[in-house]
Amino acid sequence: MPKFVTIEEYHVTIRVPAGRPDEAADTMQSLLGSRPFMARLRAAVAAVLADHALLAAVRVTVTR
């Protein structure tokens, strides 16, 4: 029997305004995939979960 089972998944969609220069969208996409951004996103999710004692035992994976 597995140690953990998936009970919920959330998907976040990030959209840029139409008509932005390709370079700006490329720069944003690079930022979103960067290690510092992903680390801050994981920390934000962990902070939200920490506010709910019932979720103390869950494991969360943030992927791109």
Backbone atoms as SQL, in Angstrom:
CREATE TABLE atoms (id INTEGER PRIMARY KEY, chain TEXT, resi INTEGER, resn TEXT, atom TEXT, x REAL, y REAL, z REAL);
INSERT INTO atoms VALUES
  (1, 'A', 1, 'MET', 'N', 0.844, -1.185, 0.000),
  (2, 'A', 1, 'MET', 'CA', 0.000, 0.000, 0.000),
  (3, 'A', 1, 'MET', 'C', 0.887, 1.245, 0.000),
  (4, 'A', 2, 'PRO', 'N', 0.550, 2.264, -0.832),
  (5, 'A', 2, 'PRO', 'CA', 1.387, 3.467, -0.885),
  (6, 'A', 2, 'PRO', 'C', 1.312, 4.256, 0.417),
  (7, 'A', 3, 'LYS', 'N', 2.388, 5.001, 0.682),
  (8, 'A', 3, 'LYS', 'CA', 2.415, 5.835, 1.882),
  (9, 'A', 3, 'LYS', 'C', 1.520, 7.059, 1.748),
  (10, 'A', 4, 'PHE', 'N', 1.352, 7.543, 0.519),
  (11, 'A', 4, 'PHE', 'CA', 0.528, 8.725, 0.274),
  (12, 'A', 4, 'PHE', 'C', -0.347, 8.487, -0.947),
  (13, 'A', 5, 'VAL', 'N', -1.518, 9.075, -0.951),
  (14, 'A', 5, 'VAL', 'CA', -2.398, 9.058, -2.121),
  (15, 'A', 5, 'VAL', 'C', -2.753, 10.491, -2.469),
  (16, 'A', 6, 'THR', 'N', -2.972, 10.749, -3.735),
  (17, 'A', 6, 'THR', 'CA', -3.338, 12.093, -4.191),
  (18, 'A', 6, 'THR', 'C', -4.814, 12.335, -3.890),
  (19, 'A', 7, 'ILE', 'N', -5.097, 13.414, -3.178),
  (20, 'A', 7, 'ILE', 'CA', -6.492, 13.756, -2.896),
  (21, 'A', 7, 'ILE', 'C', -6.921, 15.025, -3.620),
  (22, 'A', 8, 'GLU', 'N', -5.958, 15.812, -4.083),
  (23, 'A', 8, 'GLU', 'CA', -6.306, 17.063, -4.768),
  (24, 'A', 8, 'GLU', 'C', -5.133, 17.534, -5.602),
  (25, 'A', 9, 'GLU', 'N', -5.433, 18.164, -6.725),
  (26, 'A', 9, 'GLU', 'CA', -4.430, 18.823, -7.554),
  (27, 'A', 9, 'GLU', 'C', -4.966, 20.197, -7.938),
  (28, 'A', 10, 'TYR', 'N', -4.090, 21.167, -7.958),
  (29, 'A', 10, 'TYR', 'CA', -4.446, 22.514, -8.397),
  (30, 'A', 10, 'TYR', 'C', -3.551, 22.859, -9.577),
  (31, 'A', 11, 'HIS', 'N', -4.108, 23.544, -10.537),
  (32, 'A', 11, 'HIS', 'CA', -3.338, 24.009, -11.683),
  (33, 'A', 11, 'HIS', 'C', -3.436, 25.524, -11.717),
  (34, 'A', 12, 'VAL', 'N', -2.302, 26.167, -11.923),
  (35, 'A', 12, 'VAL', 'CA', -2.258, 27.624, -11.997),
  (36, 'A', 12, 'VAL', 'C', -1.925, 28.004, -13.433),
  (37, 'A', 13, 'THR', 'N', -2.743, 28.854, -14.021),
  (38, 'A', 13, 'THR', 'CA', -2.510, 29.319, -15.383),
  (39, 'A', 13, 'THR', 'C', -2.046, 30.760, -15.323),
  (40, 'A', 14, 'ILE', 'N', -0.936, 31.032, -15.961),
  (41, 'A', 14, 'ILE', 'CA', -0.392, 32.393, -16.005),
  (42, 'A', 14, 'ILE', 'C', -0.448, 32.846, -17.453),
  (43, 'A', 15, 'ARG', 'N', -1.174, 33.927, -17.680),
  (44, 'A', 15, 'ARG', 'CA', -1.356, 34.445, -19.039),
  (45, 'A', 15, 'ARG', 'C', -0.787, 35.853, -19.137),
  (46, 'A', 16, 'VAL', 'N', -0.192, 36.140, -20.274),
  (47, 'A', 16, 'VAL', 'CA', 0.306, 37.496, -20.525),
  (48, 'A', 16, 'VAL', 'C', -0.667, 38.196, -21.456),
  (49, 'A', 17, 'PRO', 'N', -0.752, 39.510, -21.364),
  (50, 'A', 17, 'PRO', 'CA', -1.647, 40.243, -22.260),
  (51, 'A', 17, 'PRO', 'C', -1.244, 40.048, -23.724),
  (52, 'A', 18, 'ALA', 'N', -2.235, 39.917, -24.593),
  (53, 'A', 18, 'ALA', 'CA', -1.967, 39.800, -26.028),
  (54, 'A', 18, 'ALA', 'C', -1.270, 41.059, -26.513),
  (55, 'A', 19, 'GLY', 'N', -0.410, 40.893, -27.482),
  (56, 'A', 19, 'GLY', 'CA', 0.257, 42.046, -28.070),
  (57, 'A', 19, 'GLY', 'C', 1.563, 42.431, -27.397),
  (58, 'A', 20, 'ARG', 'N', 1.922, 41.725, -26.330),
  (59, 'A', 20, 'ARG', 'CA', 3.218, 42.036, -25.692),
  (60, 'A', 20, 'ARG', 'C', 4.331, 41.558, -26.611),
  (61, 'A', 21, 'PRO', 'N', 5.452, 42.238, -26.599),
  (62, 'A', 21, 'PRO', 'CA', 6.587, 41.784, -27.422),
  (63, 'A', 21, 'PRO', 'C', 7.020, 40.366, -27.011),
  (64, 'A', 22, 'ASP', 'N', 7.428, 39.586, -27.985),
  (65, 'A', 22, 'ASP', 'CA', 7.868, 38.217, -27.706),
  (66, 'A', 22, 'ASP', 'C', 8.994, 38.189, -26.672),
  (67, 'A', 23, 'GLU', 'N', 9.869, 39.179, -26.718),
  (68, 'A', 23, 'GLU', 'CA', 10.994, 39.214, -25.783),
  (69, 'A', 23, 'GLU', 'C', 10.501, 39.322, -24.346),
  (70, 'A', 24, 'ALA', 'N', 9.467, 40.109, -24.123),
  (71, 'A', 24, 'ALA', 'CA', 8.924, 40.273, -22.769),
  (72, 'A', 24, 'ALA', 'C', 8.324, 38.958, -22.290),
  (73, 'A', 25, 'ALA', 'N', 7.559, 38.284, -23.153),
  (74, 'A', 25, 'ALA', 'CA', 6.976, 36.995, -22.767),
  (75, 'A', 25, 'ALA', 'C', 8.066, 35.962, -22.513),
  (76, 'A', 26, 'ASP', 'N', 9.114, 35.977, -23.322),
  (77, 'A', 26, 'ASP', 'CA', 10.232, 35.043, -23.121),
  (78, 'A', 26, 'ASP', 'C', 10.913, 35.297, -21.784),
  (79, 'A', 27, 'THR', 'N', 11.085, 36.572, -21.447),
  (80, 'A', 27, 'THR', 'CA', 11.717, 36.924, -20.171),
  (81, 'A', 27, 'THR', 'C', 10.845, 36.471, -18.998),
  (82, 'A', 28, 'MET', 'N', 9.535, 36.684, -19.124),
  (83, 'A', 28, 'MET', 'CA', 8.621, 36.234, -18.065),
  (84, 'A', 28, 'MET', 'C', 8.666, 34.720, -17.914),
  (85, 'A', 29, 'GLN', 'N', 8.674, 34.017, -19.038),
  (86, 'A', 29, 'GLN', 'CA', 8.705, 32.563, -18.983),
  (87, 'A', 29, 'GLN', 'C', 9.997, 32.066, -18.334),
  (88, 'A', 30, 'SER', 'N', 11.097, 32.715, -18.628),
  (89, 'A', 30, 'SER', 'CA', 12.367, 32.348, -17.988),
  (90, 'A', 30, 'SER', 'C', 12.300, 32.554, -16.484),
  (91, 'A', 31, 'LEU', 'N', 11.704, 33.665, -16.075),
  (92, 'A', 31, 'LEU', 'CA', 11.561, 33.947, -14.647),
  (93, 'A', 31, 'LEU', 'C', 10.715, 32.872, -13.964),
  (94, 'A', 32, 'LEU', 'N', 9.591, 32.514, -14.600),
  (95, 'A', 32, 'LEU', 'CA', 8.685, 31.531, -14.005),
  (96, 'A', 32, 'LEU', 'C', 9.333, 30.158, -13.850),
  (97, 'A', 33, 'GLY', 'N', 10.284, 29.846, -14.700),
  (98, 'A', 33, 'GLY', 'CA', 10.963, 28.558, -14.610),
  (99, 'A', 33, 'GLY', 'C', 12.254, 28.589, -13.811),
  (100, 'A', 34, 'SER', 'N', 12.592, 29.752, -13.268),
  (101, 'A', 34, 'SER', 'CA', 13.868, 29.878, -12.545),
  (102, 'A', 34, 'SER', 'C', 13.815, 29.215, -11.173),
  (103, 'A', 35, 'ARG', 'N', 14.952, 28.806, -10.707),
  (104, 'A', 35, 'ARG', 'CA', 15.041, 28.185, -9.373),
  (105, 'A', 35, 'ARG', 'C', 14.567, 29.107, -8.258),
  (106, 'A', 36, 'PRO', 'N', 14.978, 30.389, -8.269),
  (107, 'A', 36, 'PRO', 'CA', 14.499, 31.276, -7.195),
  (108, 'A', 36, 'PRO', 'C', 12.980, 31.421, -7.182),
  (109, 'A', 37, 'PHE', 'N', 12.366, 31.542, -8.357),
  (110, 'A', 37, 'PHE', 'CA', 10.912, 31.671, -8.408),
  (111, 'A', 37, 'PHE', 'C', 10.244, 30.405, -7.878),
  (112, 'A', 38, 'MET', 'N', 10.712, 29.251, -8.331),
  (113, 'A', 38, 'MET', 'CA', 10.120, 27.991, -7.880),
  (114, 'A', 38, 'MET', 'C', 10.308, 27.811, -6.373),
  (115, 'A', 39, 'ALA', 'N', 11.443, 28.223, -5.851),
  (116, 'A', 39, 'ALA', 'CA', 11.685, 28.123, -4.407),
  (117, 'A', 39, 'ALA', 'C', 10.710, 29.006, -3.636),
  (118, 'A', 40, 'ARG', 'N', 10.476, 30.207, -4.132),
  (119, 'A', 40, 'ARG', 'CA', 9.530, 31.106, -3.469),
  (120, 'A', 40, 'ARG', 'C', 8.097, 30.594, -3.582),
  (121, 'A', 41, 'LEU', 'N', 7.768, 29.987, -4.701),
  (122, 'A', 41, 'LEU', 'CA', 6.438, 29.411, -4.871),
  (123, 'A', 41, 'LEU', 'C', 6.231, 28.255, -3.892),
  (124, 'A', 42, 'ARG', 'N', 7.237, 27.393, -3.755),
  (125, 'A', 42, 'ARG', 'CA', 7.149, 26.293, -2.783),
  (126, 'A', 42, 'ARG', 'C', 6.995, 26.836, -1.360),
  (127, 'A', 43, 'ALA', 'N', 7.752, 27.891, -1.052),
  (128, 'A', 43, 'ALA', 'CA', 7.666, 28.487, 0.286),
  (129, 'A', 43, 'ALA', 'C', 6.290, 29.087, 0.530),
  (130, 'A', 44, 'ALA', 'N', 5.706, 29.695, -0.488),
  (131, 'A', 44, 'ALA', 'CA', 4.368, 30.278, -0.344),
  (132, 'A', 44, 'ALA', 'C', 3.331, 29.191, -0.092),
  (133, 'A', 45, 'VAL', 'N', 3.423, 28.099, -0.826),
  (134, 'A', 45, 'VAL', 'CA', 2.490, 26.989, -0.624),
  (135, 'A', 45, 'VAL', 'C', 2.675, 26.409, 0.777),
  (136, 'A', 46, 'ALA', 'N', 3.907, 26.242, 1.198),
  (137, 'A', 46, 'ALA', 'CA', 4.179, 25.707, 2.537),
  (138, 'A', 46, 'ALA', 'C', 3.614, 26.632, 3.617),
  (139, 'A', 47, 'ALA', 'N', 3.718, 27.939, 3.407),
  (140, 'A', 47, 'ALA', 'CA', 3.205, 28.895, 4.384),
  (141, 'A', 47, 'ALA', 'C', 1.684, 28.802, 4.497),
  (142, 'A', 48, 'VAL', 'N', 1.014, 28.641, 3.388),
  (143, 'A', 48, 'VAL', 'CA', -0.448, 28.511, 3.417),
  (144, 'A', 48, 'VAL', 'C', -0.841, 27.225, 4.139),
  (145, 'A', 49, 'LEU', 'N', -0.166, 26.134, 3.830),
  (146, 'A', 49, 'LEU', 'CA', -0.481, 24.862, 4.483),
  (147, 'A', 49, 'LEU', 'C', -0.201, 24.910, 5.986),
  (148, 'A', 50, 'ALA', 'N', 0.827, 25.644, 6.376),
  (149, 'A', 50, 'ALA', 'CA', 1.194, 25.740, 7.785),
  (150, 'A', 50, 'ALA', 'C', 0.105, 26.422, 8.613),
  (151, 'A', 51, 'ASP', 'N', -0.748, 27.179, 7.955),
  (152, 'A', 51, 'ASP', 'CA', -1.846, 27.853, 8.661),
  (153, 'A', 51, 'ASP', 'C', -2.983, 26.899, 9.029),
  (154, 'A', 52, 'HIS', 'N', -2.903, 25.664, 8.556),
  (155, 'A', 52, 'HIS', 'CA', -3.984, 24.697, 8.763),
  (156, 'A', 52, 'HIS', 'C', -3.418, 23.424, 9.388),
  (157, 'A', 53, 'ALA', 'N', -3.613, 23.280, 10.685),
  (158, 'A', 53, 'ALA', 'CA', -3.047, 22.148, 11.428),
  (159, 'A', 53, 'ALA', 'C', -3.459, 20.804, 10.827),
  (160, 'A', 54, 'LEU', 'N', -4.649, 20.719, 10.299),
  (161, 'A', 54, 'LEU', 'CA', -5.130, 19.473, 9.718),
  (162, 'A', 54, 'LEU', 'C', -4.255, 19.017, 8.552),
  (163, 'A', 55, 'LEU', 'N', -3.582, 19.950, 7.893),
  (164, 'A', 55, 'LEU', 'CA', -2.753, 19.620, 6.732),
  (165, 'A', 55, 'LEU', 'C', -1.288, 19.384, 7.084),
  (166, 'A', 56, 'ALA', 'N', -0.977, 19.303, 8.350),
  (167, 'A', 56, 'ALA', 'CA', 0.413, 19.159, 8.776),
  (168, 'A', 56, 'ALA', 'C', 1.077, 17.895, 8.240),
  (169, 'A', 57, 'ALA', 'N', 0.305, 16.843, 8.022),
  (170, 'A', 57, 'ALA', 'CA', 0.890, 15.573, 7.605),
  (171, 'A', 57, 'ALA', 'C', 0.944, 15.385, 6.092),
  (172, 'A', 58, 'VAL', 'N', 0.409, 16.342, 5.322),
  (173, 'A', 58, 'VAL', 'CA', 0.381, 16.143, 3.871),
  (174, 'A', 58, 'VAL', 'C', 1.744, 16.439, 3.248),
  (175, 'A', 59, 'ARG', 'N', 1.954, 15.875, 2.074),
  (176, 'A', 59, 'ARG', 'CA', 3.147, 16.181, 1.284),
  (177, 'A', 59, 'ARG', 'C', 2.680, 16.896, 0.031),
  (178, 'A', 60, 'VAL', 'N', 3.390, 17.940, -0.333),
  (179, 'A', 60, 'VAL', 'CA', 3.036, 18.743, -1.495),
  (180, 'A', 60, 'VAL', 'C', 4.221, 18.765, -2.457),
  (181, 'A', 61, 'THR', 'N', 3.913, 18.632, -3.729),
  (182, 'A', 61, 'THR', 'CA', 4.925, 18.738, -4.765),
  (183, 'A', 61, 'THR', 'C', 4.533, 19.890, -5.678),
  (184, 'A', 62, 'VAL', 'N', 5.455, 20.805, -5.892),
  (185, 'A', 62, 'VAL', 'CA', 5.237, 21.903, -6.830),
  (186, 'A', 62, 'VAL', 'C', 6.132, 21.618, -8.028),
  (187, 'A', 63, 'THR', 'N', 5.504, 21.435, -9.180),
  (188, 'A', 63, 'THR', 'CA', 6.261, 21.127, -10.397),
  (189, 'A', 63, 'THR', 'C', 5.888, 22.096, -11.488),
  (190, 'A', 64, 'ARG', 'N', 6.667, 22.076, -12.500),
  (191, 'A', 64, 'ARG', 'CA', 6.426, 22.946, -13.664),
  (192, 'A', 64, 'ARG', 'C', 6.184, 22.083, -14.867);
